[in-house]
Amino acid sequence: MKAQINVFLLLNAMSLTAQDYCAPQSKIISPAELDPCQISRIQKPFPVRYQSLREADVMWSKRTWRVIDLREKLNLPMYYPTEPKVCLMSLFDVLKCALLEGDLVAFANPVFDDEFISPMTKDEVKKMLISWDSTYMIEDINNPGNMIISPLKTEITTADVHQYRIKEDWFFDKQRSVMEVRIVGICPVIVKKTENGEEIGSKTLFWIHFPHARPYLAKAAVFNRWNDNERMTYDELFQKRMFTSYIYKESNVYDRTIADYRQGIDALMESDEINEEIFTYESNFWQY
């Protein structure tokens, strides 16, 4: 009898924990009533605070640009779920809601400009993400054989995003004797397809200033593959570097990417060499 009571209490505690994790709202929300942009899954007022840093304490820095490929296993939590749920949203849905419903600003011309110079309005972002084809024809169900115009809605969704580009600064803080990294910007990259659905390349959408996006990322839960009971936010995911990526550019006098002078496996080896150079630079500060 005592063992049965213990099992009942354990199951009851697990049920309460799951309810607290998935539904901070006071009422049950049906799928039809779900508005992902208005649901906050984690009530955190602020993102993780950076350590205080003086410019005079930065004795070395290196700027790099990385690609986060969502097809990599470690990066799947940023991609799924492809459709918003009460508990979880993909990274792209979080950013899209912040751009269309919040105060987050996107910057245009992502291919040639990653300095956040040309801000976009909400209407420009919405027009980029959602378009209508007014020439689409379908058969009139009331008059078979007659064709009528039916506007076709085309929307960029999570399923279209397969990469993110991030811009970051590595630096050595001599006051604390540590090497740190701060992400400066993030840029979604979508797959370009033909009318037949064949992939023909990729397209960058816009740059987002990452520090301005952190308050929104700190309120959005991301799947924690190691512990369902420990909620984690996208801000914590980036702070803990819980993703895999490769460098496609470093700061250089020619302002060129690795692809401009290396191809194939040589480009990946060059990326690894830049990574190794950063970590070797930190170890060279120490004497044994």
Beta strands, then each sheet from edge to edge (+ up, - down):
strand 1: 58-69
strand 2: 106-107
strand 3: 130-133
strand 4: 137-139
strand 5: 147-149
strand 6: 152-155
strand 7: 161-173
strand 8: 178-193
strand 9: 199-204
strand 10: 207-209
strand 11: 221-222
strand 12: 232-233
strand 13: 246-250
sheet 1: 2+ 10- 8+ 7- 1+ 13-
sheet 2: 2+ 10- 8+ 9-
sheet 3: 3+ 6-
sheet 4: 4+ 5-
sheet 5: 11+ 12-
end
